[in-house]
Amino acid sequence: MTAPGNGYDEASAVAVSPDGGTVFVTGSSYLPAGPSDYATVAYSAATGRQLWASRYRGFGAVALAVSPAGSTVFVTGTNKNQAGYYAATVAYSAATGRQLWASRYYSPANDAHSASVTVSPSGTTVFATGISENRATSYDYVTVAYRG
């Protein structure tokens, strides 16, 4: 996937669908007029042909997981607004790349970052983990559960 205008992309995670037919890659895609986006791309494992590419406004995705049924791809990373940094997790249709939902976690001190994501064996719960700043104790780890 080529970034619009400047071509700088950085992959950070890869996963394969349960049936082995699709390879998913996620990371950062930098924009000429802004920091970066999450960029997630699906490829045919047999041919390497790009099936779809999706973007989500944010600093960059660092991890991804595929649901046990292979129908959903979950991506997590860090985003920023005027208040600070927050962790954001996004769900995409594995077949089309259409965004199904996005959820954000804000820490008490406005500094949270996701580092990893996984899906329960039933596919009904998604877990994202990372760090969260707490005004009283500095940084702690945080794990957030979302309905898949």
C-alpha positions as CSV (number, residue, x, y, z in Angstrom):
1,M,0.0,0.0,0.0
2,T,1.5,3.3,-1.0
3,A,0.9,6.3,1.2
4,P,-0.8,9.2,-0.6
5,G,1.7,11.8,-1.6
6,N,4.9,10.5,0.1
7,G,5.0,6.8,0.0
8,Y,6.3,6.0,3.5
9,D,4.6,3.0,5.1
10,E,5.7,0.9,8.0
11,A,4.3,-2.6,8.7
12,S,4.2,-3.8,12.3
13,A,2.1,-7.0,12.4
14,V,1.0,-9.8,10.1
15,A,-1.6,-12.6,10.5
16,V,-3.2,-15.3,8.4
17,S,-6.8,-16.3,8.1
18,P,-7.7,-19.6,9.8
19,D,-8.2,-21.2,6.3
20,G,-4.8,-20.0,5.2
21,G,-6.2,-18.1,2.2
22,T,-5.7,-14.5,3.2
23,V,-2.7,-12.7,4.7
24,F,-3.4,-9.5,6.7
25,V,-0.8,-6.8,7.3
26,T,-1.2,-3.7,9.4
27,G,1.0,-0.7,10.5
28,S,1.4,3.0,9.8
29,S,0.9,5.0,6.6
30,Y,2.1,8.5,6.8
31,L,0.2,11.4,5.2
32,P,1.7,14.5,3.7
33,A,-0.4,16.9,5.8
34,G,-0.7,14.9,9.0
35,P,1.0,12.4,11.3
36,S,-0.2,9.0,10.0
37,D,-3.1,6.5,9.7
38,Y,-3.6,2.9,10.6
39,A,-3.2,1.0,7.4
40,T,-4.5,-2.5,7.0
41,V,-4.1,-4.6,3.8
42,A,-5.4,-8.0,2.9
43,Y,-3.6,-10.2,0.3
44,S,-4.4,-13.5,-1.4
45,A,-2.0,-16.0,0.2
46,A,-1.9,-17.9,-3.1
47,T,-1.1,-15.1,-5.5
48,G,-0.1,-12.1,-3.4
49,R,-2.8,-10.0,-5.1
50,Q,-4.1,-7.2,-2.9
51,L,-7.7,-7.9,-1.9
52,W,-8.5,-4.7,0.0
53,A,-6.8,-1.8,1.9
54,S,-8.4,0.2,4.7
55,R,-7.3,3.2,6.7
56,Y,-8.2,4.5,10.1
57,R,-7.1,8.0,11.3
58,G,-4.5,7.4,14.0
59,F,-0.8,7.3,14.6
60,G,-0.5,3.7,13.6
61,A,-1.6,0.2,14.3
62,V,0.8,-2.1,16.1
63,A,-1.0,-5.4,16.3
64,L,-3.8,-7.4,14.7
65,A,-5.8,-10.6,15.2
66,V,-8.2,-12.6,13.1
67,S,-11.4,-14.0,14.5
68,P,-11.5,-17.8,14.8
69,A,-14.2,-18.0,12.1
70,G,-12.0,-15.8,9.8
71,S,-14.8,-13.2,9.3
72,T,-13.3,-10.3,11.2
73,V,-9.9,-8.6,11.5
74,F,-9.1,-6.6,14.7
75,V,-6.4,-3.9,14.7
76,T,-5.1,-1.9,17.7
77,G,-2.7,0.9,18.2
78,T,-2.4,4.5,19.3
79,N,-4.2,7.7,18.3
80,K,-4.0,11.3,19.5
81,N,-6.3,14.2,20.0
82,Q,-5.8,17.6,21.6
83,A,-6.2,16.1,25.1
84,G,-3.4,13.4,24.6
85,Y,-2.9,9.9,23.4
86,Y,-5.5,7.1,23.5
87,A,-5.6,3.5,22.5
88,A,-7.9,2.6,19.6
89,T,-9.1,-0.8,18.4
90,V,-10.9,-1.2,15.0
91,A,-12.8,-4.2,13.6
92,Y,-12.9,-4.8,9.8
93,S,-14.8,-7.3,7.7
94,A,-12.1,-9.8,6.6
95,A,-13.8,-10.2,3.2
96,T,-14.2,-6.5,2.3
97,G,-12.1,-4.4,4.6
98,R,-15.3,-2.4,5.6
99,Q,-14.9,-1.0,9.1
100,L,-17.4,-2.7,11.4
101,W,-16.6,-0.7,14.6
102,A,-14.0,1.3,16.4
103,S,-13.5,1.8,20.1
104,R,-11.2,4.1,22.1
105,Y,-9.7,3.8,25.6
106,Y,-8.7,7.0,27.4
107,S,-6.5,6.8,30.5
108,P,-7.1,9.0,33.5
109,A,-4.0,11.1,32.5
110,N,-4.8,11.1,28.8
111,D,-1.9,8.8,27.8
112,A,-2.7,5.3,26.7
113,H,-1.2,3.0,24.1
114,S,-2.2,-0.4,22.8
115,A,0.5,-3.0,22.2
116,S,-1.3,-6.3,21.5
117,V,-4.7,-7.7,20.5
118,T,-6.3,-11.2,20.6
119,V,-9.7,-12.8,20.2
120,S,-11.4,-15.3,22.5
121,P,-11.8,-18.8,21.1
122,S,-15.5,-18.2,20.6
123,G,-14.8,-15.0,18.7
124,T,-17.2,-13.0,20.9
125,T,-14.6,-11.0,22.9
126,V,-11.6,-9.0,21.8
127,F,-8.9,-8.1,24.2
128,A,-6.5,-5.2,23.7
129,T,-3.6,-4.6,26.1
130,G,-1.0,-1.9,26.5
131,I,0.0,0.9,28.9
132,S,-2.1,3.6,30.6
133,E,-0.8,6.5,32.6
134,N,-2.4,6.9,36.0
135,R,-1.8,10.2,37.7
136,A,-1.1,8.5,41.1
137,T,1.2,5.6,40.0
138,S,2.7,6.7,36.7
139,Y,2.3,3.9,34.0
140,D,0.4,0.7,34.5
141,Y,-0.6,-2.0,32.0
142,V,-4.2,-2.0,30.9
143,T,-6.3,-4.7,29.2
144,V,-9.7,-3.8,27.7
145,A,-12.3,-6.3,26.6
146,Y,-14.7,-5.5,23.7
147,R,-17.6,-7.4,22.3
148,G,-16.4,-8.9,19.0
